[in-house]
Amino acid sequence: MMCSFEVKSIDDLKAKKSAEGSPMFARFAAHLGMARLQLPPSEYLQALQRGTADCVFGPRDWLNAYSLKDVVKSIIDDTTLGVVPAVSIMTVNKTTWTSKLSDTQRKAFLKHYPDALMRVVHGYYADEKRGLDDALAKGAKLVKLGPAFTKAWQDFITKEPAIVIEGAKRRGVVNAEQLVKTAAETLKKWEGIVDKIGRDPVKVASELRAQVFDKAGM
């Protein structure tokens, strides 16, 4: 969360206007007592400049990518809010994978995807640090709102699985509970792996290849 004013406590966020592109962030903003605006990232700078929005949600590399560093005064730093870089850089459905790609093409994807994915993710890490450093140099401040904010986030995310499952079922997903359970377990597993081996993109790519892509079906 990045705001155009000096945030000193969680209470300062109440009745402020937030802009975000994710339904989850919209729900969290409402949980904090904020009003919500749905805007594309390309409009964040103007919204913050004009006071249309007071805060925005997004990765820190947007401080440079969308020049938010020119207007952001506070960057909330208590906990990650779940912004995930490189969610997918190559997605195909099962029919395309099995019927429209050749064995050679599938082997090429499985061989090179881990390295490609980690180059993108590592690029986000580097760009986020650069964006944060540039914003701080312009006078923005990293702000920790303390236990009240952390508790608000923890209380919020405990309700999210049920909301995600309900939305998935409305769209016709028949195994939504299992998908959410598996995703949570996989996230925890890979957080442990990264905690152990670090964020070196070559090492993480090697683990991805060994644990996922070398086992993927053709």
LINURLIN-V238570 format. One line per field, one symbol per residue. phi: phi as a letter, one per 40 degrees, with the letter a starting at -180 (. if undefined). A space follows every 10 residues. Layout:
phi = ???
This chain:
phi = .bbcbccbac ccccgcbbba bbdcccccdc ccgccbbbbc dcbcdccccc gcbbabbicc ccdcdbfcdc bcbbbcbcac bgcbcfdaba bbccccccbb bcdccccccc cccdcccccc ccccdccccc ccdccccchc bcbbcgdccc cdcccccccc dccccccccc cgccbddccc ccccccdccc ccccdcbgcc cccccccccc cbcccccc
